[in-house]
Amino acid sequence: MASSEFRRARKVRTLFLSDIHLGYRPSRVRELNEFLHGIEAETIVLVGDIVDALSLSKRFFWSAEHTNVVRMLLARQRSGSRLIYVPGNHDASLAMFAQMLQGQLEVHREWVHRTARGQRLLVMHGDQFDGIVSCPAWLTRLGDALYGFTVLLSDTVNNVRRMLKKPYWPLAEAIKLRIGPSVRFINEFEQVAAGHARVHGYDGVVCGHIHRANIRHIGGALYCNTGDWVESCSALVEKGNGDLEILRWPQGVSRLGGLPQPTPAGVRSALAVPRGSAIIGNQPTGAGDSN
């Protein structure tokens, strides 16, 4: 018999989601809707690129399943969850629309999250580092073409796997992590993001943007990336004691009562940032601070 832990939705202190890309056909919204049914959070932080305005401007696509994600998030807010929205590069143009929803969600260009352990994490999408972390133009064009192909391939493969009732397979991510320049770009991005947080006096950073979920300590700062819902189907959560974990769909899930329950996929952090770390930086302009 399953333990009582899995008879109800998993409860966490904070849920961080980014790079859902609603309006982009390969977005794995069915998996996300199932994931959201199995988790409850006191605070939900949307770390950018929730809606893909860039894709919508090129080719409009929207389905009932995309609408269901929005409805689910707003329903969680109405049931008591705090909903915070940090725009990214694909949905920055929607910030004015989001402002109109004030009262349903809080909008900040950057956000300072205080964990249950008292550590301060700078939350930002990550596109702020695009001018710092770069690669040759020819490599960018080649990478864009290859990325588009692998995402469409992964989407097709996983649609078939879903019909066969097989679990999601992050094919696009697997391919990306076997390409040298891609791996070097990810590592450089992580170094820059962690360094930015450290220089500005934060204990760490939470971001998205590069579609690579990870938790690691870099030079005394904690780097956390939420991942995405196009390639990896992953999210970052903070447990009640302040521990941070990456949840990947559907590894480690249990289905009871028809609802899948997310469980850790083995990627976690003890948040071992020294408590004596100096907090000397000011909050970024337009940033909020969680209680």
N, C-alpha and C positions, 0 to 999 in steps of 0.2 A: 504493500500500500504506500502511496506517495505521502511524504511528510506534509504537515499543515502549511509549511513554507510555500508550497506550490499549489495550494487550493485557492489562493487568491492572488490578485495582482501584486507584483513585487513593488515594495514601497522604498523610495529613495528620497534623499533630501533635495538633490538637484539633478535635473536631466538637461544635458547639453546636446542640441541637435544642430547640424549645419549641412549645407550643400544638398538639400532635398531636391532642388531644381524642379519645382512644380511648373508645368507647362512645357517640359522637355519630355518627349515621348519615352526615352529609356529610363526615366526616373522609376525606381522600384517602389511605387506607392502602395501596392498590395501588401508587400512585405512590411512596409512602414506602418500601415494601418493595423496589421496583426500585432506588430511590436508594441504599438501604443495601447492596444487593448490589454496588454499584459504588464503594464508598468504604471505606477502612480508616483508623482513627484510633487513636493511642496512648491518647488520653483522649476519652471521650464525656461531655459535660455536658448533662443534661436540665434545661432552664431553666423548668420548671413547666408545668402544664396538660397533662401527658402523658396522663393519664386524666381524662375529664370526669365526675367524680362527680356534679356538679349535674345534668347531662343524664340520667345513669343513674338518679338518684333520682326523676326525673319520668316517664321512659319508658325501660324497659330495652331496650338494643340492644347486641348483641355478635356479631361474626362470626369465622370462622376467620382472616380476613385481619387482624383486630385482634389476635388471639392471635399471629399470625405476627410482628407487629412486636415484641411483648414477647419472643418466643423469639429473634428475631434479635439484639436488644440484649443479652440474657443470654448468648447464644452468643458475642458479641464479648467480653463480660467473661471468659468461660471461656477464650477463646483469647488473653487477655493484655491486652485494653484495660481501662483504668481507667474505671469507670462511676460518675458522680457525679449525684445527684438533688437538685434544688432545687425544692421544692413551689411551686405557684402557688395562685391562689384557687379554681380548679376541682378541684384534687386535694389541697388541704391536709388534708382529712379522711382521706386515705389515708396520711398521714405515718406513723401508727402501724404500718400494714401494711408500709410500706417499711422501717421500723426492724426488722421481723422478718426482712427479707432481708439484714440486715447480713452482710457477707462477700461478697455478690454486688454490692451497690452501696453507696456512701457517701451519707448523707443530711445535708444542711445547709440551714438556712433561707436563708442567704446564703453565698457562696463567693468567695474571692479567688483569681483566676487570674493566674499569673505567665507572661507570654509568653516566647518564646525570646529576646526582646530585653531582658528584665528588667522590663518594664512591668507594673504591677499593675492588674488590671481587676476591679472589683466585679461579681460575677454575682448577679443577683436577678431574680425573675420580673417585677416591675414593678407588681403590684397594690398595693404599699406606697404608691404615689402617688395612689391613687384619691381620697383625701380632699383632695388638693391640687389635682389637675387635675379639674375638674368642669364641668358645664353645667346649665342649667335642667332641672327635672324633666320638663316637657312635651317638651323636646327629647330627653331621654334615652329617654322612652317611644316617641316617634316614631322615633328612631334604632334602638331595639331591634327595632321592627316592620319597619322597612325593611331592617335587617341580616338578620333571619331570612328575609325574602323573597328578598333577593339571594343569600344563601348557598344556599338551596334551588334557586333558578333556576340558579346557577352549577354546582351539583352535577348537576342534570338535564342541562344543556347539555354538561358535560364527560363524563358517562357516555355520551351519544350520540357525542360526538367520539371517545371511546376505542374504541367499537364500530366506528367508521369508520376507526380507526387514525390519527387526527389528534392532534397534540400538545395537551397541557393548556393551557387558556386561562384566566388568572386574572380571570374576568369580575367576580366580587364585588369584588375589589380595585380593578379599573378603575373600577367605579361609585363605590366609596367615595372614591376620589381626585378625583372630579368634584363632590363635595358640599362646599361651603364650610365649614360647621361641623365636618365630619369632618376636613378638612385642618388647620383651626385647632387642633382637639383634638390631633391627632398632633404638630403642631409644638410645642405647649405641653408635651406629655408629654416630648418629646425634650429640651426646654430644662430641664425640672425634673429629669429623670433625670441628665443630664450635670452640672447644677449640684450635685446631691446627691453625685455621685462626687468632684467637684472640692473641695467644702467639706470632705469627709472625707479628703482627701489621696490619692485614687487617681488614676491616670492616665486612667481611663475607666470605663465601665460597659457590661456586656453584659446585655440583658434581652429580654423577649418581650412578652406580654400584649396589645398593641394590634394584633397581626397586620399589621405593616408593617415589612418587612425594610429595614434602612438602615445605612449607616456614614457618619458625618460627624464633624467636629471642631466643638465648640460651646464657645466661651469658654475654650479651652485644654484641654478634656477630650475624650476620644474617646467618642462614643456609638455603640454597636453594638446592633442589634436583629436577632434571629435570624429573624424572620418567623413562619411558621406552616405547618400542613399541612391547613388548611381552605380558605383563600383563595389564598395565593401559592405554596405548595409550595416553601419555601425554607429554607436553613440557613446558618449562619455557620461558617466553618472558619478555622483558623490553620495556615498552612503551616510547614514546618520552619524557615524563616528568621524567623518571627514575623509575617509579613504576614497580614492578615485579609482574607477575601473572602466575599461572599455568593454562594452557589450556588442557582440557581433551576432547578427541574425543569420541562421537559426541555431548556431552551435550552442550546445548546453541548455537548450530550452526544454520545457516540459509542457505537454498539452493536457490540461484538466478542465473539465467543464466546457470544452470547446475553445478555450482561450489559451494561446501560447504564453508561457511565462519566461521572460528573458533571464538568463543567469550569466555570471561572468565567463568570459572565454579565456581566462588565464592571463590576461594582460592587466596588471594592476600596479599601483604605487603605494608605498607606505608613507608617502609624503614626508620624507626625511629631511626636508629643508630645515636647517638649524633655526631654533626659535629665536636665536639672537640676531638673526638677519636684520640689518638696518632698513627701516622704511623711511627713505629720505626723499623719494620723488613725490611730486604733486600729482593729483588725479589729472588725467588727460581732459582737455576741454570737451565738455559735453558728456562726460562720463558720469555714471551713477555709481553708487556703492551699496552693495547688498547689506542687509542687517545681519 
